[in-house]
Amino acid sequence: MILVDIDPIPPRPGAIAVNGDVSKEQTALEVSQAARSAFRSIHVLLNCAGRDLLAPLSATSIEQWDKIMDVNVKSVFLMSKYTVPLMSERGASIINVSSAAGISPIANRPAYIASKGAVIALTKALALDLAPSIRVNCICPGAVDTPLLHSSLHASPDYQAARNAVEARYPLARIARPEEIAGVAAFLASDAASYITGAAIPVDGGRSMA
Ligand SMILES: NC(=O)c1ccc[n+]([C@@H]2O[C@H](COP(=O)([O-])OP(=O)(O)OC[C@H]3O[C@@H](n4cnc5c(N)ncnc54)[C@H](O)[C@@H]3O)[C@@H](O)[C@H]2O)c1
């Protein structure tokens, strides 16, 4: 978890890092304590950490289901719960990273897809509860060129064929670059998005419009 602010007290480089497991309450507590001592307030919370599980229902264990839910959903609850009391009243924003698969599912990932659908629902619930002081939105990326995607492609016997098959699902016919997701997060964090809350924004090359 990395916290960034432009107005730290006392003045010092505006970023601190806190190492921990986002599915644990202790981590959320440590992040909020670190933020409280380093910054006046928090303006933006980005919940991005996540894990994938490429497994059909029959191959998904109870432990795997719980782990996916803990890392992908409980973390958003915990980080929000401990961070909201520190959030500035002026234009604060929470941004969650869900997935296009949470809107329009893909095969063989029931636990992952359920977790990302839950992130969308939690985003909307918090948008209602925290309005009007805090905006809450989520981004729903399609396939993005990151280690998470690479590990799922490497699970296939032919990496390039698997990559081509993924790209073929997208009207824009390619996998996203990470900065194409980061740009939307920066927009949602900015005043340019001041009238957007409760939105689940697909950033998926057009896949989920069908
Ligand atoms: N890459 C994709 O194709 C894709 C598509 C849709 C959604 N997403 C979502 O985007 C987000 C970022 O994924 P990414 O593609 O950058 O994957 P990634 O695997 O490259 O990065 C995920 C990060 O989460 C961290 N993480 C995982 N479990 C954690 C835990 N318990 N505590 C703390 N940190 C933990 C990992 O250390 C890693 O740094 C995830 O929520 C993912 O579900 C990714």
The ligand as an SDF file (V2000), in Angstrom:
LIG
                    3D

 44 48  0  0  0  0  0  0  0  0999 V2000
   -4.3270   -7.4630  -15.4550 N   0  0  0  0  0  0  0  0  0  0  0  0
   -5.5650   -7.6470  -15.8490 C   0  0  0  0  0  0  0  0  0  0  0  0
   -5.8130   -8.1760  -16.9560 O   0  0  0  0  0  0  0  0  0  0  0  0
   -6.7110   -7.1890  -14.9960 C   0  0  0  0  0  0  0  0  0  0  0  0
   -7.9920   -7.1600  -15.5540 C   0  0  0  0  0  0  0  0  0  0  0  0
   -9.0580   -6.7210  -14.7800 C   0  0  0  0  0  0  0  0  0  0  0  0
   -8.8520   -6.3230  -13.4560 C   0  0  0  0  0  0  0  0  0  0  0  0
   -7.5910   -6.3530  -12.9580 N   0  0  0  0  0  0  0  0  0  0  0  0
   -7.4400   -5.9410  -11.5670 C   0  0  0  0  0  0  0  0  0  0  0  0
   -6.4600   -4.9320  -11.4890 O   0  0  0  0  0  0  0  0  0  0  0  0
   -5.8920   -4.9330  -10.1780 C   0  0  0  0  0  0  0  0  0  0  0  0
   -4.3850   -4.8660  -10.3010 C   0  0  0  0  0  0  0  0  0  0  0  0
   -3.9820   -6.0770  -10.9100 O   0  0  0  0  0  0  0  0  0  0  0  0
   -2.6950   -6.1940  -11.8220 P   0  0  0  0  0  0  0  0  0  0  0  0
   -3.1430   -6.6080  -13.1640 O   0  0  0  0  0  0  0  0  0  0  0  0
   -1.8300   -4.9770  -11.6730 O   0  0  0  0  0  0  0  0  0  0  0  0
   -2.0680   -7.4750  -11.1470 O   0  0  0  0  0  0  0  0  0  0  0  0
   -0.6180   -7.7350  -10.5190 P   0  0  0  0  0  0  0  0  0  0  0  0
   -0.6280   -9.1570  -10.1030 O   0  0  0  0  0  0  0  0  0  0  0  0
    0.3880   -7.2650  -11.4780 O   0  0  0  0  0  0  0  0  0  0  0  0
   -0.6380   -6.7690   -9.2690 O   0  0  0  0  0  0  0  0  0  0  0  0
   -1.4810   -7.0610   -8.1760 C   0  0  0  0  0  0  0  0  0  0  0  0
   -0.8040   -6.5040   -6.9570 C   0  0  0  0  0  0  0  0  0  0  0  0
   -1.6120   -6.8190   -5.8240 O   0  0  0  0  0  0  0  0  0  0  0  0
   -0.7340   -7.2000   -4.7870 C   0  0  0  0  0  0  0  0  0  0  0  0
   -1.4360   -8.0760   -3.8530 N   0  0  0  0  0  0  0  0  0  0  0  0
   -2.0350   -9.2640   -4.1040 C   0  0  0  0  0  0  0  0  0  0  0  0
   -2.5250   -9.7810   -2.9680 N   0  0  0  0  0  0  0  0  0  0  0  0
   -2.2380   -8.8940   -1.9780 C   0  0  0  0  0  0  0  0  0  0  0  0
   -2.4770   -8.8690   -0.5760 C   0  0  0  0  0  0  0  0  0  0  0  0
   -3.1440   -9.8450    0.0280 N   0  0  0  0  0  0  0  0  0  0  0  0
   -2.0260   -7.7980    0.1220 N   0  0  0  0  0  0  0  0  0  0  0  0
   -1.3550   -6.7940   -0.4770 C   0  0  0  0  0  0  0  0  0  0  0  0
   -1.1070   -6.7710   -1.7990 N   0  0  0  0  0  0  0  0  0  0  0  0
   -1.5360   -7.8060   -2.5340 C   0  0  0  0  0  0  0  0  0  0  0  0
    0.3920   -7.9400   -5.4770 C   0  0  0  0  0  0  0  0  0  0  0  0
    1.5390   -7.9730   -4.6550 O   0  0  0  0  0  0  0  0  0  0  0  0
    0.5920   -7.0920   -6.7190 C   0  0  0  0  0  0  0  0  0  0  0  0
    1.4790   -6.0310   -6.4660 O   0  0  0  0  0  0  0  0  0  0  0  0
   -6.4160   -6.1890   -9.4940 C   0  0  0  0  0  0  0  0  0  0  0  0
   -7.4580   -5.8550   -8.6150 O   0  0  0  0  0  0  0  0  0  0  0  0
   -6.9350   -7.0240  -10.6520 C   0  0  0  0  0  0  0  0  0  0  0  0
   -7.9470   -7.9220  -10.2670 O   0  0  0  0  0  0  0  0  0  0  0  0
   -6.5140   -6.7660  -13.6760 C   0  0  0  0  0  0  0  0  0  0  0  0
  1  2  1  0
  2  3  2  0
  2  4  1  0
  4  5  1  0
  4 44  2  0
  5  6  2  0
  6  7  1  0
  7  8  2  0
  8  9  1  0
  8 44  1  0
  9 10  1  0
  9 42  1  0
 10 11  1  0
 11 12  1  0
 11 40  1  0
 12 13  1  0
 13 14  1  0
 14 15  2  0
 14 16  1  0
 14 17  1  0
 17 18  1  0
 18 19  2  0
 18 20  1  0
 18 21  1  0
 21 22  1  0
 22 23  1  0
 23 24  1  0
 23 38  1  0
 24 25  1  0
 25 26  1  0
 25 36  1  0
 26 27  1  0
 26 35  1  0
 27 28  2  0
 28 29  1  0
 29 30  1  0
 29 35  2  0
 30 31  1  0
 30 32  2  0
 32 33  1  0
 33 34  2  0
 34 35  1  0
 36 37  1  0
 36 38  1  0
 38 39  1  0
 40 41  1  0
 40 42  1  0
 42 43  1  0
M  CHG  2   8   1  16  -1
M  END
$$$$
